[in-house]
Every structure is written in structure tokens, then in C-alpha cells.
Amino acid sequence: MSSEKILIIEDEKKIARLIQLELEHEGYETDAAWTGTEGLEKFKSTKWDLVLLDVMLPGLSGMEVLRRIRALGNYTPIILLTARDSLPDKVSGLDLGANDYMTKPFEIEELLARIRACLRMNQFYADKQDDELHFLGELTVNEKTREVLRDSQPIELTPREFDLLVYLLQHKNQVLNREQILSKVWGFDYYGDTNIVDVYIRYLRKKIDSSFSSPYIHTIRGVGYTMKE
């Protein structure tokens, strides 16, 4: 049985409920949203393994939700659900980063097969990229290209700032003391002042947090630092 988490963003509540029941029967964890705005908020608040996204939604359209998710640098698999069997919709969705699409009405068995295929492919890439890509809220860090994005805005970091950020992200939600950070980021042979950690944390905060409403870098008084939403 599976334990992957699937978000259903669908304004037709009967369809959403039917999909939920079928997915839960297969062992998936699910949640549902009825509007694009609610769906986007739920997406941001939890880590999902896959999203089923209706194209025609009140408020934000499915295409706009898809665009905003991909603009965050997030590549969670997304399957579009559309009542319109038109080529432009499908092309637009795939161009915006959708992984697949289903045209209503559809057979639930085919939807389940598409979901399994998307999850398998995503796991294949995740196994290859887990050590290179780091995500926290709207923050995306690519170790291979040394790119840093927050809310789609590129952030320039020095090599030491970048190494510090990666170490914090590798241990997000954990409290790290200055000695741990020093030994991993500056090396075991560093004998300078431990205050260098505080100095670089300030540098990082200025670049990563100061222009945004919610900080990711937090001070744990008397202990050290942690990175979390």
C-alpha cells in the first residue's frame, strides 16, 4: 500500500470526493481544495507527492495555479484535469510544466495508472537530484548550478555564504550550534573566532530574509541557529 500524499484541486465537489475515495482506497493520503486560491495555499503549506489540478477553477484558474507553482521552482508532479478536449489547453498546460493531463469524463483506473507513472518518474529523478536540490517554502537552492531563488527572484551569494546556506538547508528544522557550523562550513582546522558564524548568518539574513515577510533563518538563543518556515 502507498502512503504518498496527493492534493486534489477541483471545484466539482462530487468529482473531487469520488477521486478522494478511490485514492484513499488505494492507500494514498489526500486533501481537496475547491478554488485555485485555496489550492495554492494548501499546496504551499504541505509537502505533496502529486497534484490533480482542474483547469477550470473559480478565482485563480488551474493554469495560473500551475504557473505559480512552477515559478516557485517546485517540480511536484501535476496532472491536469480538463473537461475541454482541446489541443491548445493541453499544449499550454504541458508548456507551463504539467506532467500529464486527463480529459473528463475519465475512467478512474486510467487516472490511477497515470498517477502511478508520474510518481515512479518523479522518484527516479528525485533519487538523482536529492543531493543537489534543496527546497524550503519559496526558497530553492541548486547545488550543481549554485543558483539560489526566493519567490523566483535570483539571489547572489559568495561561495562561503552559499556553503553556509546549503548546510543549514541540509539540516532544516534542526538546531545547529556554532561549533557544528564552523566544523562543517569552515573546516575542522579553522581556529578563528566563532563569531564569524554570527557575521555570516547576518550576511545571509540580509540576502535571504530581509526583503520578504517571513524569515527562514531563526536564532535559538543560547544555542545556535535553525532554518525553517
Stockholm file with secondary structure:
# STOCKHOLM 1.0

chainA/1-229         MSSEKILIIEDEKKIARLIQLELEHEGYETDAAWTGTEGLEKFKSTKWDLVLLDVMLPGLSGMEVLRRIRALGNYTPIILLTARDSLPDKVSGLDLGANDYMTKPFEIEELLARIRACLRMNQFYADKQDDELHFLGELTVNEKTREVLRDSQPIELTPREFDLLVYLLQHKNQVLNREQILSKVWGFDYYGDTNIVDVYIRYLRKKIDSSFSSPYIHTIRGVGYTMKE
#=GR chainA/1-229 SS CCCCEEEEECSCHHHHHHHHHHHHHTTCEEEEESSHHHHHHHHHHSCCSEEEEESSCSSSCHHHHHHHHHHTTCCCCEEEEESCCCHHHHHHHHHTTCSEEEESSCCHHHHHHHHHHHHHHHHHHHHHHTTTEEEETTEEEETTTTEEEETTEECCCCHHHHHHHHHHHHTTTSCEEHHHHIIIIICTTCCSCTHHHHHHHHHHHHHHTTTSSSCSEEEETTTEEEECC
#=GC SS_cons         CCCCEEEEECSCHHHHHHHHHHHHHTTCEEEEESSHHHHHHHHHHSCCSEEEEESSCSSSCHHHHHHHHHHTTCCCCEEEEESCCCHHHHHHHHHTTCSEEEESSCCHHHHHHHHHHHHHHHHHHHHHHTTTEEEETTEEEETTTTEEEETTEECCCCHHHHHHHHHHHHTTTSCEEHHHHIIIIICTTCCSCTHHHHHHHHHHHHHHTTTSSSCSEEEETTTEEEECC
//
